[in-house]
Structures are given as structure tokens and as C-alpha cells.
Amino acid sequence: MHMLMLRYSYIPDELFYVAMGWNPVVRMIITWLLALTLSCVVTWLISRVSWGKWIVGAVPKSVRNK
């Protein structure tokens, strides 16, 4: 998931951050944080659907009931 989200997080990097002339280190950190956040969110969303346990694992019942 992280690799897929990393690819998608390069889209704003290529369109906006380069055009604004941002430092490459800042661009890299923002892109990495965006990919990390998107990976966690998408994995969490997949774990909430009925067939998600086959992809990302089962959610413990103590977490599911909250």
C-alpha cells in the first residue's frame, strides 16, 4: 500500500512543489508524510469492510466494537 500511495503522492510534488521552487528535501519529507498518511488511512478503510480481513488482516473484536 505504501508504494502505491507513494506513487500517488508524487502527483502534487510534480505539479505544485516543483513549480513553487521548494527545496528537494522539504518536497521529499512532505511526499513521504503524505504517502504514509494515505497508506494508513486506506489500510484502515479496507480493514473495515467484510472482505478486508483477506487483504489486511482481521480487526480485533475489542477495537471493532468501539
All heavy atoms as TSV, in Angstrom:
chain	resi	resn	atom	element	x	y	z
A	1	MET	N	N	0.821	-1.182	0.000
A	1	MET	CA	C	0.000	0.000	0.000
A	1	MET	C	C	0.875	1.260	0.000
A	1	MET	O	O	0.565	2.219	-0.678
A	1	MET	CB	C	-0.924	-0.026	1.222
A	1	MET	CG	C	-1.893	1.109	1.256
A	1	MET	SD	S	-3.039	1.197	-0.111
A	1	MET	CE	C	-4.018	-0.244	0.163
A	2	HIS	N	N	1.972	1.182	0.755
A	2	HIS	CA	C	2.840	2.365	0.848
A	2	HIS	C	C	3.423	2.722	-0.522
A	2	HIS	O	O	3.467	3.906	-0.883
A	2	HIS	CB	C	3.962	2.118	1.857
A	2	HIS	CG	C	4.890	3.266	2.007
A	2	HIS	ND1	N	4.567	4.395	2.718
A	2	HIS	CD2	C	6.130	3.471	1.516
A	2	HIS	CE1	C	5.564	5.242	2.655
A	2	HIS	NE2	N	6.527	4.707	1.935
A	3	MET	N	N	3.809	1.730	-1.279
A	3	MET	CA	C	4.392	2.009	-2.600
A	3	MET	C	C	3.361	2.621	-3.542
A	3	MET	O	O	3.675	3.544	-4.300
A	3	MET	CB	C	4.975	0.729	-3.194
A	3	MET	CG	C	6.206	0.268	-2.466
A	3	MET	SD	S	6.822	-1.320	-3.024
A	3	MET	CE	C	7.129	-1.024	-4.736
A	4	LEU	N	N	2.127	2.139	-3.485
A	4	LEU	CA	C	1.068	2.694	-4.327
A	4	LEU	C	C	0.782	4.140	-3.937
A	4	LEU	O	O	0.681	5.018	-4.797
A	4	LEU	CB	C	-0.198	1.851	-4.201
A	4	LEU	CG	C	-1.416	2.353	-4.953
A	4	LEU	CD1	C	-1.168	2.306	-6.462
A	4	LEU	CD2	C	-2.631	1.536	-4.583
A	5	MET	N	N	0.666	4.393	-2.657
A	5	MET	CA	C	0.390	5.748	-2.193
A	5	MET	C	C	1.579	6.674	-2.440
A	5	MET	O	O	1.401	7.861	-2.687
A	5	MET	CB	C	0.033	5.753	-0.706
A	5	MET	CG	C	-1.296	5.109	-0.408
A	5	MET	SD	S	-2.646	5.916	-1.289
A	5	MET	CE	C	-3.296	4.562	-2.219
A	6	LEU	N	N	2.784	6.139	-2.405
A	6	LEU	CA	C	3.961	6.946	-2.712
A	6	LEU	C	C	3.898	7.424	-4.149
A	6	LEU	O	O	4.189	8.586	-4.446
A	6	LEU	CB	C	5.232	6.137	-2.461
A	6	LEU	CG	C	6.534	6.893	-2.499
A	6	LEU	CD1	C	6.538	8.010	-1.470
A	6	LEU	CD2	C	7.694	5.952	-2.247
A	7	ARG	N	N	3.469	6.552	-5.036
A	7	ARG	CA	C	3.326	6.952	-6.445
A	7	ARG	C	C	2.294	8.063	-6.589
A	7	ARG	O	O	2.501	9.037	-7.312
A	7	ARG	CB	C	2.937	5.739	-7.296
A	7	ARG	CG	C	2.683	6.063	-8.728
A	7	ARG	CD	C	3.947	6.643	-9.408
A	7	ARG	NE	N	3.574	7.339	-10.601
A	7	ARG	CZ	C	3.840	8.626	-10.839
A	7	ARG	NH1	N	4.491	9.354	-9.971
A	7	ARG	NH2	N	3.465	9.186	-11.949
A	8	TYR	N	N	1.153	7.941	-5.905
A	8	TYR	CA	C	0.125	8.968	-5.993
A	8	TYR	C	C	0.522	10.256	-5.294
A	8	TYR	O	O	0.079	11.334	-5.676
A	8	TYR	CB	C	-1.205	8.462	-5.434
A	8	TYR	CG	C	-1.882	7.493	-6.362
A	8	TYR	CD1	C	-2.255	6.228	-5.937
A	8	TYR	CD2	C	-2.149	7.828	-7.685
A	8	TYR	CE1	C	-2.866	5.332	-6.791
A	8	TYR	CE2	C	-2.757	6.945	-8.546
A	8	TYR	CZ	C	-3.115	5.698	-8.089
A	8	TYR	OH	O	-3.722	4.828	-8.950
A	9	SER	N	N	1.354	10.174	-4.289
A	9	SER	CA	C	1.775	11.382	-3.596
A	9	SER	C	C	2.811	12.171	-4.398
A	9	SER	O	O	3.069	13.332	-4.087
A	9	SER	CB	C	2.313	11.051	-2.208
A	9	SER	OG	O	3.498	10.299	-2.300
A	10	TYR	N	N	3.382	11.564	-5.435
A	10	TYR	CA	C	4.289	12.298	-6.306
A	10	TYR	C	C	3.540	13.219	-7.265
A	10	TYR	O	O	4.134	14.124	-7.842
A	10	TYR	CB	C	5.163	11.344	-7.121
A	10	TYR	CG	C	6.356	10.840	-6.386
A	10	TYR	CD1	C	6.595	9.487	-6.247
A	10	TYR	CD2	C	7.261	11.728	-5.816
A	10	TYR	CE1	C	7.705	9.025	-5.553
A	10	TYR	CE2	C	8.372	11.277	-5.125
A	10	TYR	CZ	C	8.581	9.925	-5.006
A	10	TYR	OH	O	9.668	9.480	-4.326
A	11	ILE	N	N	2.251	13.014	-7.448
A	11	ILE	CA	C	1.479	13.857	-8.366
A	11	ILE	C	C	1.490	15.315	-7.913
A	11	ILE	O	O	1.846	16.197	-8.705
A	11	ILE	CB	C	0.053	13.300	-8.550
A	11	ILE	CG1	C	0.124	11.958	-9.280
A	11	ILE	CG2	C	-0.824	14.300	-9.311
A	11	ILE	CD1	C	-1.182	11.212	-9.332
A	12	PRO	N	N	1.119	15.625	-6.641
A	12	PRO	CA	C	1.221	17.037	-6.243
A	12	PRO	C	C	2.663	17.533	-6.228
A	12	PRO	O	O	2.916	18.712	-6.471
A	12	PRO	CB	C	0.603	17.089	-4.846
A	12	PRO	CG	C	0.391	15.702	-4.412
A	12	PRO	CD	C	0.512	14.817	-5.603
A	13	ASP	N	N	3.605	16.642	-5.959
A	13	ASP	CA	C	5.014	17.048	-5.974
A	13	ASP	C	C	5.402	17.541	-7.358
A	13	ASP	O	O	6.013	18.601	-7.500
A	13	ASP	CB	C	5.900	15.878	-5.544
A	13	ASP	CG	C	7.373	16.228	-5.581
A	13	ASP	OD1	O	7.760	17.180	-4.870
A	13	ASP	OD2	O	8.122	15.570	-6.313
A	14	GLU	N	N	5.040	16.784	-8.371
A	14	GLU	CA	C	5.403	17.144	-9.735
A	14	GLU	C	C	4.648	18.376	-10.221
A	14	GLU	O	O	5.188	19.187	-10.968
A	14	GLU	CB	C	5.141	15.968	-10.671
A	14	GLU	CG	C	6.019	14.771	-10.392
A	14	GLU	CD	C	5.553	13.514	-11.103
A	14	GLU	OE1	O	4.446	13.527	-11.676
A	14	GLU	OE2	O	6.292	12.522	-11.057
A	15	LEU	N	N	3.393	18.535	-9.785
A	15	LEU	CA	C	2.575	19.641	-10.283
A	15	LEU	C	C	2.782	20.946	-9.524
A	15	LEU	O	O	2.778	22.019	-10.122
A	15	LEU	CB	C	1.090	19.254	-10.219
A	15	LEU	CG	C	0.650	18.114	-11.129
A	15	LEU	CD1	C	-0.812	17.795	-10.903
A	15	LEU	CD2	C	0.901	18.480	-12.582
A	16	PHE	N	N	2.922	20.863	-8.201
A	16	PHE	CA	C	2.920	22.082	-7.402
A	16	PHE	C	C	4.265	22.408	-6.761
A	16	PHE	O	O	4.748	23.531	-6.862
A	16	PHE	CB	C	1.861	21.992	-6.303
A	16	PHE	CG	C	0.479	21.752	-6.823
A	16	PHE	CD1	C	-0.168	20.569	-6.544
A	16	PHE	CD2	C	-0.153	22.697	-7.613
A	16	PHE	CE1	C	-1.443	20.340	-7.027
A	16	PHE	CE2	C	-1.426	22.481	-8.108
A	16	PHE	CZ	C	-2.076	21.292	-7.812
A	17	TYR	N	N	4.854	21.448	-6.068
A	17	TYR	CA	C	6.040	21.736	-5.264
A	17	TYR	C	C	7.229	22.139	-6.129
A	17	TYR	O	O	7.990	23.034	-5.774
A	17	TYR	CB	C	6.427	20.552	-4.388
A	17	TYR	CG	C	5.295	19.987	-3.552
A	17	TYR	CD1	C	5.272	18.650	-3.210
A	17	TYR	CD2	C	4.255	20.782	-3.113
A	17	TYR	CE1	C	4.251	18.113	-2.447
A	17	TYR	CE2	C	3.220	20.257	-2.351
A	17	TYR	CZ	C	3.223	18.925	-2.027
A	17	TYR	OH	O	2.207	18.396	-1.276
A	18	VAL	N	N	7.397	21.501	-7.277
A	18	VAL	CA	C	8.498	21.849	-8.167
A	18	VAL	C	C	8.262	23.247	-8.738
A	18	VAL	O	O	9.180	24.066	-8.816
A	18	VAL	CB	C	8.653	20.812	-9.298
A	18	VAL	CG1	C	9.682	21.257	-10.316
A	18	VAL	CG2	C	9.031	19.463	-8.724
A	19	ALA	N	N	7.009	23.536	-9.127
A	19	ALA	CA	C	6.678	24.840	-9.699
A	19	ALA	C	C	6.886	25.969	-8.688
A	19	ALA	O	O	7.205	27.093	-9.062
A	19	ALA	CB	C	5.240	24.838	-10.197
A	20	MET	N	N	6.689	25.661	-7.404
A	20	MET	CA	C	6.885	26.675	-6.369
A	20	MET	C	C	8.352	26.848	-6.009
A	20	MET	O	O	8.697	27.756	-5.265
A	20	MET	CB	C	6.099	26.291	-5.110
A	20	MET	CG	C	4.612	26.427	-5.251
A	20	MET	SD	S	3.837	26.117	-3.673
A	20	MET	CE	C	2.655	24.888	-4.117
A	21	GLY	N	N	9.199	25.957	-6.502
A	21	GLY	CA	C	10.625	26.062	-6.244
A	21	GLY	C	C	11.043	25.626	-4.849
A	21	GLY	O	O	12.032	26.121	-4.319
A	22	TRP	N	N	10.303	24.701	-4.267
A	22	TRP	CA	C	10.631	24.231	-2.916
A	22	TRP	C	C	11.909	23.415	-2.918
A	22	TRP	O	O	12.260	22.760	-3.896
A	22	TRP	CB	C	9.497	23.402	-2.351
A	22	TRP	CG	C	8.299	24.212	-1.961
A	22	TRP	CD1	C	8.084	25.527	-2.182
A	22	TRP	CD2	C	7.148	23.736	-1.278
A	22	TRP	NE1	N	6.874	25.901	-1.696
A	22	TRP	CE2	C	6.272	24.815	-1.133
A	22	TRP	CE3	C	6.771	22.496	-0.802
A	22	TRP	CZ2	C	5.045	24.712	-0.515
A	22	TRP	CZ3	C	5.541	22.391	-0.180
A	22	TRP	CH2	C	4.697	23.478	-0.021
A	23	ASN	N	N	12.571	23.433	-1.804
A	23	ASN	CA	C	13.783	22.650	-1.589
A	23	ASN	C	C	13.456	21.160	-1.756
A	23	ASN	O	O	12.432	20.691	-1.254
A	23	ASN	CB	C	14.296	22.933	-0.176
A	23	ASN	CG	C	15.605	22.262	0.116
A	23	ASN	OD1	O	15.884	21.178	-0.368
A	23	ASN	ND2	N	16.405	22.915	0.932
A	24	PRO	N	N	14.306	20.389	-2.448
A	24	PRO	CA	C	14.034	18.957	-2.637
A	24	PRO	C	C	13.885	18.168	-1.332
A	24	PRO	O	O	13.112	17.216	-1.275
A	24	PRO	CB	C	15.240	18.464	-3.433
A	24	PRO	CG	C	15.749	19.671	-4.130
A	24	PRO	CD	C	15.469	20.824	-3.224
A	25	VAL	N	N	14.602	18.560	-0.290
A	25	VAL	CA	C	14.475	17.850	0.991
A	25	VAL	C	C	13.081	18.072	1.580
A	25	VAL	O	O	12.438	17.132	2.065
A	25	VAL	CB	C	15.574	18.290	1.980
A	25	VAL	CG1	C	15.364	17.667	3.340
A	25	VAL	CG2	C	16.946	17.955	1.435
A	26	VAL	N	N	12.579	19.287	1.508
A	26	VAL	CA	C	11.230	19.594	2.001
A	26	VAL	C	C	10.201	18.838	1.171
A	26	VAL	O	O	9.252	18.258	1.714
A	26	VAL	CB	C	10.971	21.117	1.971
A	26	VAL	CG1	C	9.532	21.430	2.313
A	26	VAL	CG2	C	11.928	21.838	2.897
A	27	ARG	N	N	10.372	18.833	-0.140
A	27	ARG	CA	C	9.452	18.096	-1.018
A	27	ARG	C	C	9.447	16.612	-0.683
A	27	ARG	O	O	8.387	15.974	-0.643
A	27	ARG	CB	C	9.847	18.285	-2.475
A	27	ARG	CG	C	9.584	19.667	-2.983
A	27	ARG	CD	C	9.997	19.913	-4.416
A	27	ARG	NE	N	10.173	18.714	-5.210
A	27	ARG	CZ	C	11.180	18.555	-6.063
A	27	ARG	NH1	N	12.097	19.480	-6.220
A	27	ARG	NH2	N	11.264	17.444	-6.767
A	28	MET	N	N	10.617	16.041	-0.418
A	28	MET	CA	C	10.720	14.621	-0.102
A	28	MET	C	C	10.001	14.306	1.214
A	28	MET	O	O	9.276	13.314	1.316
A	28	MET	CB	C	12.187	14.210	-0.008
A	28	MET	CG	C	12.396	12.756	0.336
A	28	MET	SD	S	14.135	12.330	0.516
A	28	MET	CE	C	14.584	13.279	1.950
A	29	ILE	N	N	10.190	15.146	2.216
A	29	ILE	CA	C	9.550	14.917	3.518
A	29	ILE	C	C	8.039	15.040	3.402
A	29	ILE	O	O	7.295	14.202	3.935
A	29	ILE	CB	C	10.123	15.888	4.570
A	29	ILE	CG1	C	11.582	15.535	4.867
A	29	ILE	CG2	C	9.287	15.860	5.847
A	29	ILE	CD1	C	12.320	16.552	5.698
A	30	ILE	N	N	7.545	16.046	2.692
A	30	ILE	CA	C	6.097	16.208	2.515
A	30	ILE	C	C	5.518	15.031	1.746
A	30	ILE	O	O	4.467	14.496	2.107
A	30	ILE	CB	C	5.783	17.542	1.808
A	30	ILE	CG1	C	6.103	18.710	2.742
A	30	ILE	CG2	C	4.335	17.604	1.368
A	30	ILE	CD1	C	6.019	20.068	2.085
A	31	THR	N	N	6.191	14.610	0.687
A	31	THR	CA	C	5.719	13.466	-0.104
A	31	THR	C	C	5.693	12.199	0.733
A	31	THR	O	O	4.730	11.426	0.682
A	31	THR	CB	C	6.612	13.280	-1.341
A	31	THR	OG1	O	6.562	14.473	-2.127
A	31	THR	CG2	C	6.167	12.104	-2.174
A	32	TRP	N	N	6.724	11.974	1.540
A	32	TRP	CA	C	6.772	10.787	2.389
A	32	TRP	C	C	5.650	10.805	3.430
A	32	TRP	O	O	4.991	9.786	3.653
A	32	TRP	CB	C	8.135	10.697	3.076
A	32	TRP	CG	C	8.253	9.510	3.950
A	32	TRP	CD1	C	8.494	8.223	3.567
A	32	TRP	CD2	C	8.103	9.479	5.376
A	32	TRP	NE1	N	8.514	7.407	4.671
A	32	TRP	CE2	C	8.283	8.160	5.796
A	32	TRP	CE3	C	7.845	10.460	6.319
A	32	TRP	CZ2	C	8.188	7.790	7.114
A	32	TRP	CZ3	C	7.761	10.086	7.645
A	32	TRP	CH2	C	7.939	8.765	8.026
A	33	LEU	N	N	5.433	11.953	4.068
A	33	LEU	CA	C	4.363	12.061	5.069
A	33	LEU	C	C	2.985	11.864	4.445
A	33	LEU	O	O	2.117	11.215	5.032
A	33	LEU	CB	C	4.429	13.412	5.789
A	33	LEU	CG	C	5.585	13.586	6.751
A	33	LEU	CD1	C	5.639	15.027	7.255
A	33	LEU	CD2	C	5.466	12.617	7.910
A	34	LEU	N	N	2.794	12.397	3.262
A	34	LEU	CA	C	1.522	12.212	2.551
A	34	LEU	C	C	1.302	10.742	2.221
A	34	LEU	O	O	0.211	10.201	2.431
A	34	LEU	CB	C	1.512	13.064	1.288
A	34	LEU	CG	C	0.238	13.082	0.471
A	34	LEU	CD1	C	-0.926	13.627	1.291
A	34	LEU	CD2	C	0.438	13.921	-0.779
A	35	ALA	N	N	2.332	10.068	1.727
A	35	ALA	CA	C	2.225	8.640	1.399
A	35	ALA	C	C	1.965	7.809	2.653
A	35	ALA	O	O	1.158	6.881	2.637
A	35	ALA	CB	C	3.485	8.158	0.698
A	36	LEU	N	N	2.635	8.133	3.738
A	36	LEU	CA	C	2.442	7.410	4.992
A	36	LEU	C	C	1.012	7.569	5.496
A	36	LEU	O	O	0.357	6.593	5.861
A	36	LEU	CB	C	3.429	7.916	6.038
A	36	LEU	CG	C	3.291	7.335	7.440
A	36	LEU	CD1	C	3.651	5.859	7.422
A	36	LEU	CD2	C	4.171	8.092	8.405
A	37	THR	N	N	0.526	8.785	5.489
A	37	THR	CA	C	-0.838	9.049	5.963
A	37	THR	C	C	-1.870	8.353	5.086
A	37	THR	O	O	-2.792	7.702	5.596
A	37	THR	CB	C	-1.100	10.567	5.986
A	37	THR	OG1	O	-0.113	11.192	6.798
A	37	THR	CG2	C	-2.484	10.880	6.515
A	38	LEU	N	N	-1.735	8.480	3.778
A	38	LEU	CA	C	-2.679	7.829	2.864
A	38	LEU	C	C	-2.640	6.314	3.006
A	38	LEU	O	O	-3.688	5.656	2.956
A	38	LEU	CB	C	-2.384	8.232	1.421
A	38	LEU	CG	C	-2.715	9.668	1.033
A	38	LEU	CD1	C	-2.205	9.960	-0.373
A	38	LEU	CD2	C	-4.204	9.913	1.127
A	39	SER	N	N	-1.469	5.743	3.195
A	39	SER	CA	C	-1.342	4.294	3.371
A	39	SER	C	C	-2.086	3.823	4.608
A	39	SER	O	O	-2.816	2.830	4.566
A	39	SER	CB	C	0.131	3.896	3.490
A	39	SER	OG	O	0.829	4.206	2.346
A	40	CYS	N	N	-1.905	4.526	5.707
A	40	CYS	CA	C	-2.583	4.147	6.951
A	40	CYS	C	C	-4.089	4.284	6.830
A	40	CYS	O	O	-4.844	3.407	7.263
A	40	CYS	CB	C	-2.070	4.990	8.115
A	40	CYS	SG	S	-0.374	4.622	8.570
A	41	VAL	N	N	-4.552	5.363	6.224
A	41	VAL	CA	C	-5.999	5.595	6.080
A	41	VAL	C	C	-6.633	4.550	5.174
A	41	VAL	O	O	-7.672	3.970	5.512
A	41	VAL	CB	C	-6.271	7.024	5.564
A	41	VAL	CG1	C	-7.710	7.197	5.142
A	41	VAL	CG2	C	-5.903	8.047	6.622
A	42	VAL	N	N	-6.027	4.278	4.031
A	42	VAL	CA	C	-6.603	3.297	3.103
A	42	VAL	C	C	-6.574	1.896	3.707
A	42	VAL	O	O	-7.539	1.136	3.577
A	42	VAL	CB	C	-5.886	3.352	1.740
A	42	VAL	CG1	C	-6.339	2.216	0.839
A	42	VAL	CG2	C	-6.128	4.679	1.067
A	43	THR	N	N	-5.515	1.542	4.397
A	43	THR	CA	C	-5.451	0.240	5.062
A	43	THR	C	C	-6.531	0.133	6.130
A	43	THR	O	O	-7.199	-0.896	6.253
A	43	THR	CB	C	-4.064	0.018	5.690
A	43	THR	OG1	O	-3.082	0.102	4.658
A	43	THR	CG2	C	-3.968	-1.340	6.354
A	44	TRP	N	N	-6.736	1.196	6.901
A	44	TRP	CA	C	-7.785	1.198	7.926
A	44	TRP	C	C	-9.160	1.053	7.281
A	44	TRP	O	O	-9.997	0.284	7.773
A	44	TRP	CB	C	-7.707	2.491	8.737
A	44	TRP	CG	C	-8.739	2.578	9.801
A	44	TRP	CD1	C	-8.702	1.986	11.021
A	44	TRP	CD2	C	-9.971	3.275	9.725
A	44	TRP	NE1	N	-9.840	2.293	11.720
A	44	TRP	CE2	C	-10.645	3.085	10.945
A	44	TRP	CE3	C	-10.580	4.054	8.741
A	44	TRP	CZ2	C	-11.882	3.642	11.206
A	44	TRP	CZ3	C	-11.819	4.610	9.006
A	44	TRP	CH2	C	-12.451	4.399	10.224
A	45	LEU	N	N	-9.403	1.755	6.178
A	45	LEU	CA	C	-10.700	1.654	5.491
A	45	LEU	C	C	-10.926	0.248	4.947
A	45	LEU	O	O	-12.035	-0.292	5.058
A	45	LEU	CB	C	-10.773	2.674	4.357
A	45	LEU	CG	C	-10.904	4.132	4.774
A	45	LEU	CD1	C	-10.784	5.046	3.563
A	45	LEU	CD2	C	-12.211	4.363	5.497
A	46	ILE	N	N	-9.900	-0.359	4.359
A	46	ILE	CA	C	-10.042	-1.721	3.833
A	46	ILE	C	C	-10.318	-2.705	4.967
A	46	ILE	O	O	-11.105	-3.637	4.812
A	46	ILE	CB	C	-8.787	-2.132	3.038
A	46	ILE	CG1	C	-8.712	-1.336	1.744
A	46	ILE	CG2	C	-8.793	-3.623	2.733
A	46	ILE	CD1	C	-7.432	-1.531	0.967
A	47	SER	N	N	-9.720	-2.481	6.128
A	47	SER	CA	C	-9.926	-3.408	7.243
A	47	SER	C	C	-11.351	-3.349	7.781
A	47	SER	O	O	-11.785	-4.261	8.478
A	47	SER	CB	C	-8.943	-3.104	8.378
A	47	SER	OG	O	-9.293	-1.916	9.051
A	48	ARG	N	N	-12.086	-2.310	7.471
A	48	ARG	CA	C	-13.454	-2.148	7.972
A	48	ARG	C	C	-14.510	-2.824	7.102
A	48	ARG	O	O	-15.643	-2.959	7.529
A	48	ARG	CB	C	-13.799	-0.667	8.102
A	48	ARG	CG	C	-12.942	0.065	9.093
A	48	ARG	CD	C	-13.135	-0.512	10.465
A	48	ARG	NE	N	-12.331	0.221	11.430
A	48	ARG	CZ	C	-11.801	-0.316	12.500
A	48	ARG	NH1	N	-11.959	-1.584	12.749
A	48	ARG	NH2	N	-11.103	0.409	13.332
A	49	VAL	N	N	-14.190	-3.225	5.890
A	49	VAL	CA	C	-15.165	-3.911	5.043
A	49	VAL	C	C	-15.106	-5.413	5.312
A	49	VAL	O	O	-14.109	-5.930	5.837
A	49	VAL	CB	C	-14.935	-3.610	3.542
A	49	VAL	CG1	C	-15.161	-2.143	3.239
A	49	VAL	CG2	C	-13.566	-4.030	3.086
A	50	SER	N	N	-16.159	-6.110	4.947
A	50	SER	CA	C	-16.267	-7.531	5.298
A	50	SER	C	C	-15.158	-8.384	4.681
A	50	SER	O	O	-14.666	-9.308	5.305
A	50	SER	CB	C	-17.633	-8.066	4.878
A	50	SER	OG	O	-17.792	-7.928	3.482
A	51	TRP	N	N	-14.759	-8.109	3.460
A	51	TRP	CA	C	-13.718	-8.903	2.801
A	51	TRP	C	C	-12.313	-8.375	3.091
A	51	TRP	O	O	-11.335	-8.940	2.618
A	51	TRP	CB	C	-13.944	-8.952	1.297
A	51	TRP	CG	C	-14.240	-7.620	0.683
A	51	TRP	CD1	C	-15.470	-7.091	0.447
A	51	TRP	CD2	C	-13.294	-6.628	0.266
A	51	TRP	NE1	N	-15.358	-5.840	-0.096
A	51	TRP	CE2	C	-14.028	-5.532	-0.215
A	51	TRP	CE3	C	-11.913	-6.558	0.253
A	51	TRP	CZ2	C	-13.425	-4.376	-0.708
A	51	TRP	CZ3	C	-11.302	-5.404	-0.229
A	51	TRP	CH2	C	-12.064	-4.332	-0.706
A	52	GLY	N	N	-12.193	-7.312	3.865
A	52	GLY	CA	C	-10.898	-6.705	4.143
A	52	GLY	C	C	-9.956	-7.587	4.935
A	52	GLY	O	O	-8.740	-7.453	4.836
A	53	LYS	N	N	-10.509	-8.516	5.726
A	53	LYS	CA	C	-9.638	-9.396	6.517
A	53	LYS	C	C	-8.758	-10.266	5.633
A	53	LYS	O	O	-7.698	-10.701	6.043
A	53	LYS	CB	C	-10.455	-10.256	7.468
A	53	LYS	CG	C	-11.332	-11.272	6.783
A	53	LYS	CD	C	-12.120	-12.064	7.784
A	53	LYS	CE	C	-13.036	-13.042	7.075
A	53	LYS	NZ	N	-13.859	-13.782	7.997
A	54	TRP	N	N	-9.173	-10.499	4.402
A	54	TRP	CA	C	-8.382	-11.309	3.486
A	54	TRP	C	C	-7.221	-10.509	2.895
A	54	TRP	O	O	-6.272	-11.080	2.364
A	54	TRP	CB	C	-9.256	-11.843	2.357
A	54	TRP	CG	C	-10.321	-12.744	2.866
A	54	TRP	CD1	C	-11.639	-12.440	3.017
A	54	TRP	CD2	C	-10.156	-14.079	3.334
A	54	TRP	NE1	N	-12.305	-13.514	3.544
A	54	TRP	CE2	C	-11.421	-14.541	3.750
A	54	TRP	CE3	C	-9.070	-14.937	3.447
A	54	TRP	CZ2	C	-11.624	-15.804	4.264
A	54	TRP	CZ3	C	-9.274	-16.205	3.966
A	54	TRP	CH2	C	-10.536	-16.621	4.362
A	55	ILE	N	N	-7.295	-9.193	2.991
A	55	ILE	CA	C	-6.260	-8.342	2.407
A	55	ILE	C	C	-5.312	-7.803	3.472
A	55	ILE	O	O	-4.094	-7.864	3.318
A	55	ILE	CB	C	-6.902	-7.188	1.617
A	55	ILE	CG1	C	-7.717	-7.744	0.465
A	55	ILE	CG2	C	-5.847	-6.211	1.118
A	55	ILE	CD1	C	-8.498	-6.713	-0.293
A	56	VAL	N	N	-5.870	-7.237	4.556
A	56	VAL	CA	C	-5.030	-6.574	5.566
A	56	VAL	C	C	-5.085	-7.231	6.934
A	56	VAL	O	O	-4.418	-6.776	7.853
A	56	VAL	CB	C	-5.401	-5.078	5.697
A	56	VAL	CG1	C	-5.117	-4.337	4.418
A	56	VAL	CG2	C	-6.835	-4.904	6.127
A	57	GLY	N	N	-5.873	-8.275	7.089
A	57	GLY	CA	C	-5.964	-8.946	8.383
A	57	GLY	C	C	-7.242	-8.582	9.119
A	57	GLY	O	O	-7.949	-7.659	8.754
A	58	ALA	N	N	-7.517	-9.316	10.169
A	58	ALA	CA	C	-8.736	-9.116	10.944
A	58	ALA	C	C	-8.547	-8.010	11.972
A	58	ALA	O	O	-7.472	-7.834	12.532
A	58	ALA	CB	C	-9.132	-10.409	11.639
A	59	VAL	N	N	-9.623	-7.285	12.230
A	59	VAL	CA	C	-9.635	-6.257	13.271
A	59	VAL	C	C	-10.007	-6.954	14.584
A	59	VAL	O	O	-11.002	-7.675	14.627
A	59	VAL	CB	C	-10.647	-5.152	12.940
A	59	VAL	CG1	C	-10.704	-4.127	14.052
A	59	VAL	CG2	C	-10.313	-4.510	11.622
A	60	PRO	N	N	-9.246	-6.778	15.658
A	60	PRO	CA	C	-9.609	-7.404	16.931
A	60	PRO	C	C	-10.995	-6.955	17.392
A	60	PRO	O	O	-11.393	-5.806	17.157
A	60	PRO	CB	C	-8.537	-6.898	17.892
A	60	PRO	CG	C	-7.412	-6.449	17.040
A	60	PRO	CD	C	-8.008	-6.028	15.734
A	61	LYS	N	N	-11.741	-7.843	18.028
A	61	LYS	CA	C	-13.113	-7.521	18.434
A	61	LYS	C	C	-13.159	-6.359	19.410
A	61	LYS	O	O	-14.104	-5.595	19.417
A	61	LYS	CB	C	-13.768	-8.750	19.046
A	61	LYS	CG	C	-14.029	-9.814	18.021
A	61	LYS	CD	C	-14.801	-10.950	18.584
A	61	LYS	CE	C	-14.931	-11.999	17.494
A	61	LYS	NZ	N	-16.039	-12.864	17.653
A	62	SER	N	N	-12.137	-6.196	20.255
A	62	SER	CA	C	-12.148	-5.087	21.202
A	62	SER	C	C	-12.078	-3.731	20.476
A	62	SER	O	O	-12.645	-2.769	20.933
A	62	SER	CB	C	-10.979	-5.210	22.169
A	62	SER	OG	O	-9.747	-5.157	21.468
A	63	VAL	N	N	-11.418	-3.696	19.333
A	63	VAL	CA	C	-11.330	-2.457	18.559
A	63	VAL	C	C	-12.574	-2.278	17.707
A	63	VAL	O	O	-13.060	-1.179	17.522
A	63	VAL	CB	C	-10.061	-2.471	17.671
A	63	VAL	CG1	C	-10.016	-1.262	16.769
A	63	VAL	CG2	C	-8.822	-2.565	18.532
A	64	ARG	N	N	-13.110	-3.343	17.176
A	64	ARG	CA	C	-14.250	-3.305	16.286
A	64	ARG	C	C	-15.493	-2.784	16.991
A	64	ARG	O	O	-16.332	-2.113	16.387
A	64	ARG	CB	C	-14.515	-4.685	15.717
A	64	ARG	CG	C	-15.477	-4.676	14.565
A	64	ARG	CD	C	-15.726	-6.055	13.986
A	64	ARG	NE	N	-14.475	-6.822	13.892
A	64	ARG	CZ	C	-14.445	-8.138	13.868
A	64	ARG	NH1	N	-15.547	-8.838	13.954
A	64	ARG	NH2	N	-13.314	-8.780	13.775
A	65	ASN	N	N	-15.671	-3.085	18.261
A	65	ASN	CA	C	-16.888	-2.697	18.980
A	65	ASN	C	C	-16.871	-1.262	19.481
A	65	ASN	O	O	-17.878	-0.794	19.989
A	65	ASN	CB	C	-17.115	-3.659	20.154
A	65	ASN	CG	C	-17.421	-5.062	19.669
A	65	ASN	OD1	O	-17.944	-5.234	18.573
A	65	ASN	ND2	N	-17.080	-6.044	20.469
A	66	LYS	N	N	-15.774	-0.586	19.377
A	66	LYS	CA	C	-15.707	0.798	19.869
A	66	LYS	C	C	-16.255	1.766	18.885
A	66	LYS	O	O	-16.343	1.644	17.763
A	66	LYS	CB	C	-14.260	1.168	20.222
A	66	LYS	CG	C	-13.776	0.444	21.434
A	66	LYS	CD	C	-12.401	0.907	21.800
A	66	LYS	CE	C	-11.941	0.167	23.039
A	66	LYS	NZ	N	-10.632	0.555	23.463
